[in-house]
Amino acid sequence: MRALDAADRSATVVRLADPAPAGAGPGQWWPPVMVDAGWVRAHADEFDLLHVHFGTESFTLEHLAGVVAALREVGKPLVYTVHDLENPQLVDQGDHAAQLDLLVPAADVVLTLTPGAAAEVARRWGREAVVVAHPDLLPLDAEAPSGRASDALVVGAALRDLRPNIDAVRAVETLLAAAELLRRDGTDVVVRVDLNERVRDEEARARVAALVASDPHAVLDVHPRLSDDELAASLADLDVAVLPYRHGTHSGWVELCWDLGVPVAGPRVGYAAEQHPDSFAAFDAGDPATLAEALRTLTDGRGGRPGSAARAELVARRRLVRRVQRRTVAATHDEAYAAALRSAADRSGASAPEPRGRADAAEPGDASCRDGEPLRIAVVAPLRYPIRQPHAGGLESSVWNQVRTLRARGHHVVLCAPEGSDFLEGGPTEFTLPPVVWDDPAEATDTTYPAGYLERALPALDRALAWVAEHAGQFDVVENHSLHGLPLSWAGRLGVPVVSTLHTPTLPDLLEHHARGPEPRSAFLAVSDHTAREWRAAGVESLVLPNGVDTDLWPLGPGGDDLVWSGRLVPEKGADLAIAAARRTGRRLVLAGRVGDAAWFEEAVEPHLGDRVRYVGELDQRSLADLVGRSACALVTPVWEEPFGLVIAEALAVGTPVAAFDTGGVSEVVGSSAGAGLVAMGDADALAHVAEGLAAQSQSTPGFRARIREDAVDRLSLRHRAGVLEGLYRSLVETRRGVSSTSSPSPVDTSTVDTGTVDTLDSLDVTDAGARADA
C-alpha cells in the first residue's frame, strides 16, 4: 500500500490504517484486526469496502466465513488479491485451499499479479481476476545500491529463515553443481548462500552448512535478519539471485531484485517467471544442467555487473518505469474499487452509496483541479503523413488525439510534424517538416518514400531537434513517435528527457540509433505487451501503456445490419479477407479508410466493390464513429503481427462488437470484452461464423452494446492514458530537478472511476521490505 499511497493523489481513495491491537510493538506483525465480523459491524459507517491481501492464515475458515457474512449484512463489498495460490508459510495447503474456496467466490472483485495466476483462478473458480503489477519494493526516493565489483561471477541463494517453501538442501546442492559446470567452461564463479541466524529447520541448516563447507568456491553468510537497507545492499552484490523455492505462486524477491537490476533464476514453480520475464530464467528444480544454462543466459552482459555503470544505468531506468507503474497500479485499484461498489449495490438492489469524500476532492477530469503546473511538451510525429483528419492511419490518429487531449488538459504542447498538420501554429518554423508528395499517386505506398524525400526530410528533422537542444529550458519533456531513429540518437544531447512510444515491431534503424546515442537515452513506452516483448528481446525495455480512444468522439451507437471494416487499405490489414468473410454471412460490408497501396487495392479490393461491398473513402473521426456505431459488427483482419489495433478499441467504444484475427497485440485490446471474438489469422470462414453470432446478439440482446462500451471506456479511455502520461512526465521533471516524486504532487487520472472518495480497509502484512520480498 506504500506505493499506492505515494501515487494516488486523486483524492478518490482513502486507505485506512489497520488498527494496532493492545501491546503490539513497533514493526511487529499482528493478525489484521479489521478482518473480524464484530469489527466490520461496529465500524460499518467508517468504510466503503474491505480489501484483503494477506494474513488470513491466522484465522479459521469459520472466522472468515463470518467476516464475509458480516460484509454482506452491512452491504459492503469485498476485494481480494490472490497473491498466493500456495501459501509459502505452510507445509499443508489444505486450510489455505479452503480459504481460497471461500474468499475467491465471495469477493466482488478479484485481483492477482500475473496472467498465469489469473488463468488458474478462472480454471478453479470461474472468476475473472484483474491482473495488476506488483509495485516496487525498493524506495524510489533513496539512493539505490549498484553493488560491489568482483572479478568472479557472484551467484547467491538467500535461504532466509528456512520457511516451509524453501527447498534449502536441494537448492544448494543444485547451485553448487551448476557453478561447477560453469567453471568447467572457464567461468570463475563464487556461490554465496545467505542464512538467518534464527531458522525454522535446524536439520536443514546443518546440512546446508556441510554442503557449503565442502566447496572451496562457496561461502555461507549467517547473519541476523537484515534491515531493508542491508538486504538491498546484499542483493546488489550479486550477478544472479537463485530462488530456492519448492512451491509458491509469486515472489516479492523477484520484484526487489528487478528494482536492483539483479537477474533471477528460479525453479519452474508458480508464476514468478511472469513477473519480470526480461530478467528471469527458469530451471528444473534439482537439475544442475538447466540451472547452469539459466545462469549463462542471465550473465550474457546485457544487464551490467555489480558495481558497473551499466548496472547503475539499468537501476535508474527501472526506477523511471516504477514511478509510472505506481500510477497505473493506483488507477487499476481505483477502477476495481468502483466495480466492487457497483457489484455490492447491484446485489442489494440499491444504488451505490454516496462516498463520504474529502473536502478538497477534485472532480475527475477537471483540468483546473489537477495538481502541478502545466507541462511543456514537444511532440515529434512520424514523417510521411500530416497529423490531421482524416487520419492516414492509427499511428497518426493516436498522435493527433494525444496532442489534442494534453492541450485540453491545460498543458503547453508543440508539435513537430509534416507540413499540413494540425497544431503547428505557435510552434517554431523548424517544427514544420516536408510532406510526402508523390509525382504519380498510383505509385504511393506506406512502405516507401518518393525519390529524394528522406534527403530533404531528415535534415529538416535534425534542425528541429537541434532547435529543441538550443531551447531546452522551454521544455519539460520530448514525446517521440517517429519511426526514424534520428530522435533516439539525439536523446542524450537534447538536455530534455525523451519518452519514445513503440508503435511497431522492432525496426533496425531505431535499434541502431538508440544503441549508439549518448546517455541519457530515451525511455520507452509500448502500446501492448506483445510489442514490449518484441523490443525487450532486442534489448529495449519499455513500460506498457495502451493507446486510448476519445470516448466523447466515439459515443455509443445504435447498431445496424451491416458489417464494417476500417483502417489502412494495405495488404497487411487484410481487407480482402474481410470481404470474403462478409460474403459468407450474407451481410453487406462497408469499407472505410485510406488506400495505402494503390496497386494492391486495384487488384484485391476494387473488383469486389458494388452493392454488397461499399467503399466510402477516408472519413473524419465523427463520421467514422457514426459509421461504426451504426454497424452490426466490425471485422478486424490483420495478417501481420499487429502491435495494437486501434480500430478494435474504437469499435468497442461505440458498442459495436468485433470479430478479429488473433495476432500480435489484438487479444490485449479485446481483453475480456463480451463483445469480441477471436479466430486464427487468415481463417475467413471462422471469422464469418463469429461475426454473424456477434451481429445477431448485438441486434437482439438489450443492453449488449452498452455493456461493450462500458468495458471499453473502463479499459481504453484516452483520458486515462493522458493521466498516466502526466504522471510519467512529472516524474521526469522531478528527477531532472533532483526532487523526489514522493514529495511532490503527482496526478493520477481516474476519470473512468466516478466514485468520489472511497474509504478502503487494506488487510496487509505490516512488515519491513525484507518480509515483503519474502512474499
N, C-alpha and C positions, 0 to 999 in steps of 0.2 A: 504493500500500500504506500510505502515511502515514495516510490517512483510516480504513482498516480497522483498523490497529493502534490508533488512538486510540479506536475504537468497540468493539473486541472485548475485553470484559473477562470473557468467559465461561470462559476457560481451556480452550476446546476446540480452539484453533488456535494453533500457534507458527509464526511465519514466520521462516525462516532467512535471514540476510543473504547476498547474493551475494558470494562471496569476491573480494577485490581481487587482480588479478594483480600481479606484481612490477613496480615502477616506476610504478604508477598514482598520479597526484597527486590531491589533494582536489578533488571536483566534476568530475573527468574521467570521461567515458563510456568504457566498455570492453565488448567483446562478452561476454555473460554466461558466466562460467566454468562454471557448473553445466550449461549446455546442451552437454554433451560426453559421449560414450559412456563414455570411460575414467573420467571423474569420477563418473558415475552408478554404475558397477560398484564403484568404490573406496569410495563413501560410501553404499551401499545401506542399511546398517544405521542411518543417521543421519536418514533422512527417510521419509515415508509416501507422498507424491505430488509431482509436478512440475507447477507451474502456469506456463505460458508466456504472456507478454503481448507483448513487443517484442523487438527485437534480432536476429531470425532472419536479416535481410538480410546479416548479417556472415558467414553460413555458407553452404556449398554444400548442394545438395539431398542429396548423398550423406552429408554430415556429419549432417544432421538425420535422415535415414533410419537412420543408425547409433544416434542417440540414442533413437529410437522402439524400435528392436530391443533396445537395452540395457534400456530400461524394461520391455519385455515379458519379457526374460530374468530380471530380478530381481523381477518381479511387482509393479511399481509403476505406478499409473495416471498418465495424462497429462490435465491440464485445460488447455484452450486458449481464450483470449479473443480473438475476432476483432474487433480494433479497426479494422483496415484491410483492406477488400476490394480497395482500390487503395492502394499504398504511396505516401504523399506525398513520400517522399525519392527516388523513382525515376522515370525517364522511361519506360524499357522495363519493362513489368509482367510480362514472361514468367517471370522467375525467381520473382517473388513469387507469381504464379498457381500455379506448380508446387509451391511450398512449401505453399500453401493446400490443393492437391490431396493433399498428403501428410498435413498436420497435422490438418485438419478431420476426415477419415475416421478417422484413427488415435486421436483424442482420446477418452477415456472420457466426458468431459463437455465440451460446447462452450458458451461464453458469448459474448454480444455486447451492444451498448449500446442498440439500438433495434429496434422491431418490423420496420421495413423491412429492416434488415440480417439479422434472423433469417429473414425470408421468403426473402431471396436465398440464405442458407445452405441453407435447405430445398430451394429450386429446384435449386441447383448440386450439392449433395452428399447430399441426402436426410437431412440431420441436423436434429434439433430443437435449436435453440440457446436456452438460458436467457437472457432479457433482463434485464439488471441495469443500473441507472442509473450513469452516470459520477459519481464522487464529486466533492466540492468541490475547487477549486484555490486559493481564497483562504483563508489560515489563519483559523480561527474564533476564535482566542484573541488576535488583534491588532486594533488599530483599523483599520477599513476606510475607505479614502478615498471621499468622495462627490463629488469633482470640484470644479473652479473654475467659477464662474458666468461666462456670456458672453452678450452681447446677441444675437449671431448664433448660429444653429444650427451646431454643430461636428460635421462628419461626417468620419470618419477611416478610412483603409485602411493597415494595417500590412503592409508587404511583406517585413519581416524580412531574411533573407539571400538572398532570391530563389531559394529551393529549387525543385526541378522542378515542384511542383504550383502554384506562384504564377504566375498569368497577369497579370503586372505591368502590361505596357503596355496591354492591352485593359481591365483593371480600372480603371486610372487614366483612360483615355480615357472610359470609360462613366461613371465617377463625376463627372468634370468636366462632362460634358454633362448628366447628371441634375441636378446642382446648378444649372446654368444654367436648366433648365426650372423649377425651384422658384423661382429669382429672378424669372423672368418672371411668376410668380403672386404676387409680392410678398413672398416669404420670403427673409430675409437668411441666406445660407449661406456658411460657410467650410469649405473642404476641407483636411484635414491628411493628408499622406502621410508615413508613417514608414518609414525605411530604415536597416538596419545599415551601419556603416562598411565592414565586410568582407562582400562578397557573392559569389555563385557565377556571376553573369552580368553582366559589365561592360557589354556592349552594351545590355542591358535597363535597367541603371542610368542610362546616358546618355540613353536615350530617355525614361525617366520624368522625369529632371531637366529635360529640354527641355519636356515637356508641362506640368509644374507651373510652370516659369518663364514660360510663355506665358499663364498665367491669373492675373490680379491678385487673385483671390479664393482662391487656393490657396497653401499653404506646404509646403515639403519639409523634414522634420526628419531629418537624418542624424546618427546617434549610435552609440556603441559598443553592443554587446549589453546590454540593460537588465537590471538586477537584478530580483528578484521585486518588491520594493517600488516600484522605478522603473516597472516595467511596469504594476502596478496603478494607480499614480497617473496614468500617462499615459492609460490606457484610461478612467479615471473622468472625465476631462475631456471625453469625447465624448458627444454626444447620440445618435449611432448609429455603430456599427462596421460596416464593409463588408468582407466576406470576399472576397479576390481569387483564389479557387481556380479552377483549370482541371479538376482531378479530385480525388477524395478520398472518404472514407466518413463519418467522424465528425470532430468538431472540439473539441479542448480549448479553443480560443479561445472557442467558444460558451459553454463552462462557466464560464470565467473572467469573461466579460462578464456572464453571468447573475448570478454572485456579486456583481458590482459594480453591478448594476441598469442596465447598458448594453444596449439592444436591438441586435439584429444583423440586417443584411440580407445575404443570401447567394445565390449563384447556385444554380440547380437541379442540383446535383451531389451524389451520395451521399445520406446520410440525416441530415445535420446539422440539417435543419429539424425532425426528430422529437425532438431532444434537449430543446428547450425551446420548443415551438410558441407558448407565450404571449408570447414575447419575440423572435420570429424572423419575418421576412418574406422570401419568396423572390422572385427576379427572374430574368429570362432573361439569361444572360451576353452582354455586348456590346449590350444593349438599354437605352438611357438612359431610355426611357419607363417600362418596367416597374420599373427601379430607382427612378425618381422617385416612382412610386406606392408602392413599398415604404417609401421614406423618409417619405412623407406618413402612411402607416398607423402607422409606429413613432413618430412625433412628434406624436401627437394629444393629448398631455398626460397620459395615464393613468399613465405611469411616473415622471414627475418629471424635471426637467432637472438637469444637473450643478450641484452646489453648493446645491441646494434641499433644504428639509426633506422634501419628498415623496420625493426620491431617497434620502436617508438612512433614511427610514422603510421604503422598499422593500428596501434592503440589509439592514436589521435583520430584517424579516420573512423574507427568504430565508435568512438565517443560521439562523433557527429551523428552517426546513424542512431545511436541510443537516444540522443536528445530528441530527434524527430519521433522515434519509436514511442517514447513516453506519451507523446500527444496522440498518436494513433491508438495506443492501448487505452488511454483515457477515454477517447471518443468511442471506442468499441464498448467499453464498460457503460458509458452513458446510454448508448443505444440498447444494450442488454437490460439495463435497469428500466428504461422506458417500456421495453417489450414485456418485462415482468409485471410492471404495474398494470399494463393493459390486460395481461393474462388474468391477474387477480380480479380485476374489475369485471371481465367477461364471466369469470366463474361465479361471482356473486350476483351478477345481473345488474350491478350498479355502475355508474360512471366512475372513471378513475378519480382517486382522491385529489383534492387541491393540494399541491405541495406547499409546505409552510414558507419556503423562500427566505433568502437573505434580504436585508433591507436595501443592499446596494446591488442586487442581482440585475444583470442587464438582459434585455431581450435578445434571444439568439438572432444572429444575423444583422443586428443594428450596428452599422459602421461607427456611429457616434459613440457607442458604448465600449467598443473593443479597446483594450488597454494597449499602450505603446504608441510611439509616434508613427506617422505614415512611413512606409518603407520606400526606398528609392531603388527601382529595379530596372535594369537594362535587359531586354529580351532579344535574343538572337534567333531569328526564324530560319527555317531551311531556305536554301537557294531554290531557284526554279520558279515557283508559283507565288503570286501575290497572296497576302493574308487578307482575304476579303470574301464576301459572299457573291455568288455561290461558291462554296469551298471546293478546292481541287481534290481534296481527299480528307481522310480522318485526321492526319497529322496537321494539316492547315486549319481544320476546324477546331482541333484541340488548342492550338496556339491562339487562334482568334478569340475563342471563348475564354481562355485563361487570362489574356490581357484585359479583355472587357470586364471580367469579373473582379480582377485585382484592382482595376481602376475604380469600379463601382464601390469597392470596399474602402476607398479613400487613399490608396497608395499611388505614388508617382511612378508611372510605368512608361518607358520609352521603348519603341520597337525598332529593331534593325531588320529590314526585310526588303524584298524586291519592290521596285517601283510599281505603283498601283495598289499597294496595300493600304488598308485602313490603319489608323493610329500613327501615321508617320508625322502628322502635323505637330509642331512644337519640338521635334527632335532635331539633332544636328543633321546637316545635309549629308554628312558621311554615312548616316544610317540608312540612306536610300540606295539600295543595291540595284544593279542592272537586272531587268526582267529577261526571261527566256522568250526569244522571238524566232519562230520557225519560218523560213522562206516559203516552204511548202507544208501547209498544215497536215497533209496526208502523211508526212514523214515523222510527225510528232509522236514521241513515246515517253513513258515515265521513267525509262531506264537509261536514256542517252541525252546528250545536250547537243544543240546546234554547234556547228563548227565555229570555234573561236570564243564560245561563251565563257568557259572557265578562265580563259586568258584575260577576260575583262572582269569577271565576277570575283575571282579570288583576290586580285589586288585591291578591289573595292572593299571586300570583307576585311582584308588586312588593315586597310586605312581606318575602317570603322573601329576595329579592336584597338588600334594604336590610339585613336581618339579617346576610347574608354580609359586606357592606361594614363594618358595625359591629364584626364579629368577624373581620376579615381575617387577624389574626395566628394564627387557628386553622386556616387552610387553606394548602395549597401550590398548589392549582390548582382551578379550577372546570371541570367537564366538562359541556358543554351539548349536549343532544339535543332541545331544544324546537323545535317548528315555528312558534312565535310569535317575533317579533323582539325582544320586551322584553329578554331576557338580553343580546342584542347591544348594545342601547343602554346597558345598564348596564356593559358590559365595561370601559370606561375609568374607571369610578368605583368599582369593587369593591375595588381595592387588591390583587387576586389575579389572576394570569394566567388567561385564559379560553381553552379549546380547544373549538371547536364542531364537531360532526360533521354533514356534509351528507348526509342520508339521502334527499333528494328532488330532483326537478328544481328549477330556480330558483323561488323564492317571492318575490313583490314585497314582502311585509311584511318578510321577513328582509333583503332588499337595502336597503330604506329605513331600517330601524333601524340596520343596520351602517354605512351611509354617514353618518348624522347623529350617530352616537355619538362621544364624545370619545376621544382617544388615551389609553392604548394600546388598540387594537381587538383583537377576538378573533383568534386563529389558527384555521385551519380544517383539518379532515381530510375527505376524501371517500371514500365507500365503494367507488367504482370510478373508473377513468379516464374512463369516459363521463360520470359525474356531475361530475368535476373539470373536464372540458372545457366542460360546460354553464355551470357557475358562473364559469369563467375568462372566458368570453365576456361575462359580465355584470360583470367587473371584480373578482371574488373569487378569489384564489389559494389553492390548497389542496394538501396532501400526500395522496396516495392510500394509504389503509390499509383493505384489505377487511375486511368483517365476518368473524367466525370462528364455528366450531362447537365446542361442548364434546364432544370425541370420546370422552370417557368416558360421557357421557349418550347418545351416538349410536354404539353399538358395531356391529361387523359383524353383519349379519342373514343368515338362511338363505335368503332369497328365497322365491318362491312363484309362484302362477299369475296373480294379479290385478294390474291396474294400479291406481295410487294417485294421487290429486291432493290436495294440502293447501295451505291458505292462507286468506286472507280471501275470503269469498264475496260479491264485489262485481263490477260489470260489467268493470272494467279488468283483472281477473285471469283472465277468460275460461274459467270452469269449464264453461260451456255448450259451448265448442269442444272441451274435453277429453271431454265426454260423446259428442259427435259422433265424435271420433277413436276412442274406445273401442269404439263400436258397429261401426266398420269393421274392427276387429281381431277381434271376436267374444269378447273377454275381458271379464270383469266389472271394473267401476270402483268404487273406494271413495273417497268424498269425505270430507275431514275439515277442519274449520275453523269460524270464527265467521261467522255471517250478518251482513254489514255493510250490506246494503241489502235490507230485507225485501221490498219491492215487486218488485225485480228477481228475487230468489230465487224468489218465488212464481210468477213468470211464466216464467223461463228455466230453472230447475233442478228445482223441485218436480214438475212434470208428468212428468219422466223417471225419478223415483225408483221403485225396485222391486227385483226380484231381480237385474237386471243392472247397476243403478246404486244403490249404497247410500250413505247419508249417516250418518256416525257421530258428528256433532257436534264440539264442541271437545274436544281431548284435552290432557292434560299432556305434558311433554316425553318421559317414559319411555314412556308409552302410544303417543304419536305415533311415536317412534323404533321401537318394536316393530312398529307397523303398516307403516311404510315399509320396514323391514328384512325383512318377510315378503312383500314385493311383487316382482313380476317387473320392473316398470319404473315410474318416476314420470313423470307428464305435467306439464309446466310451460307455462302458456298465457297469459302476459301480452299484453294488446292495448294497451299503452301503453309509453312509454319507461321500462322497468323499471330503476331505479337499480342494483339489485344482484341480488336473487333468493336470499334465504337458504334457501328450500326446496330449491334445487338443491344447495347445499353440504350440507344435512342429508341428502338422499338419497344423495349420493356418499359421505358419511361412513359410512353403513351398508352400502355396497357395492351399492346399488340403482342401475341405470343410469337416465339421464334423457333423455327426448325433449322438446325445448323449442322455443318460438318464439324466433327470433334477433332480439332487440330490446334496446335500451339496453345495460346492462352485463352481460347474460346470458352473452355469449360469454367475458367475462373470468372469470366464476365457473366456467364449464365448462372453460376453459383447454385443456390438451392431453389431458384425460381420455379414455381409451379407452372409457369407459362413458357417453358422451353423444353425442347427435346433434341438430343444429340444423336447423330448417326456417324458411321465410319466415313472418312473423307472419300468423296467420289461416288458414293452409293446413292444415285438419284432415286432408285425405287424405294429405298428405306426412307429417304427424305420426304418423298411424296406421301408415304403412309403416315409419318409423324405429323407432317404439315396438315393433312386432312383431319386427323384427330384433334389437333390443337385448334384448327379453324372451327370445327364443329362445336368444340367446348366453348370457344370464345363467343359463338353466336347463341348458344343455348343455356349457358350457366350464368345466372345472375351473380354479379359481383366478381366474376372471374377476372375481368380486365382491371378492375380496381385493385384487386389483390396483387396482380402482376406489377402494377405501377407502385404500389406501396412498398413492395420489396425493392424495386429499382431505386426509389427515392432514398430508402434507408442505406443502400449499399453504394450507389453510383452517383450521388449528388455532386455537382461541380462545386457547390458551396462547401461541402465537407473537404474536398481536395484543396480548395483555396485556404481553408483554415489550417490544414496540416502544413501547407507551404508557408503560411505566415509564421507558424511555429518554427519551422526549419530555418527560415531566413532570419528570424530574430535571434535564434541560437548562434547563427554565423556572425551576426552583428555583435552579440555579446562576447563571443570568443575573440573576435577581432579587437574589441576594446578591452579585452582582458577582464571581463565581468562574468561572474558565474551565472549560468542560466537559472540556477535555483534562487538567486537573489533578485531577479528582475521579473516583471510580469511577462508571461508567455501565453498568448491567446490560444484557445482551442475552440474551433468552430463546432458547435453541436447543434447546428440549425436543423438537423433531422430529428432531434430529440426535443419534443415540445412538452417538457415536463416541469419547467421551472426548477426549483431546487429539491433534490431527493435526499433525504437522510438515510444513510445505509449503515448497517452494523456489519463490520467485516471481521469474521472469526479467523484469526491468523496467529500462527506461532510467533510470539514476541521474543525473538532471539536475535543474536548478532549475525553478521554476514556469514560467519563460519557455519552456523546452523542452517541458514538459508541455503547455502551451497550444498548442504547435505541432502536437500530435498530431492 
